Amino acid sequence: MSIIGRRGIHHLQKLNTPNIPTVECQNRVIDASLTLIRESAKLKGKLVRALGGAVASSSLLGVPLGHNSSFLQGPAFAPPLIREAIWCGSTNSTTEEGKELKDPRVLTDVGNLPVQEIRDCGVDDDRLMNVISESVKLVMEEAPLRPLVLGGDHSISYPVVRAVSEKLGGPVDILHLDAHPDIYHAFEGNKYSHASSFARIMEGGYARRLLQVGIRSINYEGREQGKRFGVEQYEMRTFSRDRDFLENLKLGEGVKGVYISIDVDCLDPAFAPGVSHIEPGGLSFRDVLNILHNLQGDVVAADVVEFNPQRDTAGGMTAMVAAKLVRELAAKMSKSYNPWEYPETPSFDLA
Ligand SMILES: [Mn+2]
């Protein structure tokens, strides 16, 4: 038998043996995944810098991860549906305060981190979380790009915030909109659970202030953990009293900026039924926009998580809701030197 023939048989025998991924295999897939994000971020960074005038520019990074959910894993499928809804022809591409999303200086997209492929070669969550952090840093390397991360379940906020804080060299203030505080020490034994991400963030010292808004599913441990970490928890049952304060927030002064994490279930399920954890009594969409629009602070990064397309209405209502949150966040994050360079965007602010 020829050498080629023997190799062929050997190869087939290998395929027939149980597939035990090696560290070598994992390294290759992780390298390739990060190369994908690095090159994409370089391209978008070059484009934005070539157009000129932007000091901060939002860039989408999809992290399709759903396995750290305690209930349903559908959020892994969210990023492509959010993107589709952002550009849905039923609405125009201008944000409420007048920024043009088709301008790459406002919004670009570096694509998805291939989470499934990384997990398929046996990478565990200790390493996967590091890879997510690395991908966020690669986007931040390409100034003026700032990461606007599409989840995924809420477990991704830990590696994302960690990366932002490490890259900027200090803590940030976090505005966290959610029905849940996600601050269990661990949930069902999983320290990376989507119900524990803010415990990891606070332990790591990545946040100076953590404001949780929209909370209406919180137990004894959630309140105790909140006190332990000095979290400012604004519960829905007192929202009418807190509204004026929350609609006039000023954050991020004296630290590296503001991080905004939006769990779509902060909204009342009447506005956003496509979530894993339906919790009545939430914020209206306009409440959330008022909080975002009026917030004073330098938003250095953000995420929109927990949209579950498998629970959405047939018309994709929650996809549109998640997309509008992303659009308005993109407008909030992007800033320009020269407002007059954006003819379609008269209200570009320098804040
Ligand atoms: Mn939640």
Residues whose N, C-alpha, C, O or C-beta is under 5 A from the ligand:
A	BS01	MN	D178 A179 H180 D263 D265
